[in-house]
Structures are given as C-alpha cells and as structure tokens.
Amino acid sequence: MGRHRHACCDGVNDVPALAAALRTLQRAFAAELTPAQAAAAAAGARARRAELVYLRRAVT
C-alpha cells in the first residue's frame, strides 16, 4: 500500500509550508468574520457585544 502525503508535508521543508498554510487559513477567517465575530473569538461575549452595531431611529 502506498502512503498518502499532503502537498504541504514533503518531509524536506515542512515548517515553511505549514506556516504558509496557517497564514492562508488566518486570512480566510479574517475575510469572512464580522468585527463582532472576530472579537468574540478573541475575547468572548463581552467583546462581541462591544463591537455590535446598534441602529438608532430618528426622533420623530
């Protein structure tokens, strides 16, 4: 049976390839998360609430 290897793990330069893959993943998350979601992931629910947008109605 053949052994499966990921493209990033060739056995020679594993560290730079894995670091590049991690940075790509981080960019993907940053592009898709709202500021409130990113704050929640980093510091919890209180930080998420601080980043939420609250719309205000005009006084009539």
N, C-alpha and C positions, 0 to 999 in steps of 0.2 A: 504494500500500500504506500502511496505517495504521501508526503507530508504537506499540509497546506500552510503557506506563509502569507501573511498580509504584505501588501506592497510596501508599507512603511517599515517593515521589520526584516531587512535583508541580512541581518547578522553582522553587517560591517559598520553602518552608520545609523544605528537605532535611535540614538539620542536626538540628533538634529531633525530627523524625520518625525519623531513623536512630538517634539516641541512645535514643529510646524503644524502638525495635525491638531494639537491642543489650541494653538492660536487661531486656526481656522474655525474650530468649534466655538471659541470665545467670541469671535466676530459674528458668527451666525446667531448666537444667543443675543448679543448686543443689538443686532439689527432687528430682531423680532420682538424683543421685550419693550413694553412701555416703561417710562421712567418709574412709575409706581411699582410695576412688577420687578424691575431691577432692584429697587430699594428694598422691597420685601425679601427678595432672595439674599441680599447682602446683610440686612439688619433687622428684618422682622416686620410684623404687622404695624407697629407704631410708625416706622419709617415709611411704610406703604401709604398709610393714611396721610402722612405729611406731604406726600408727593401727588395725591389725588387732586383732580381739578374739580372745583365746585363752581357750577354756573350760578349766576345771580340774575334774578329777574329785575327788570327796570321798575322803579317805583312809579305806580300809576295813580 
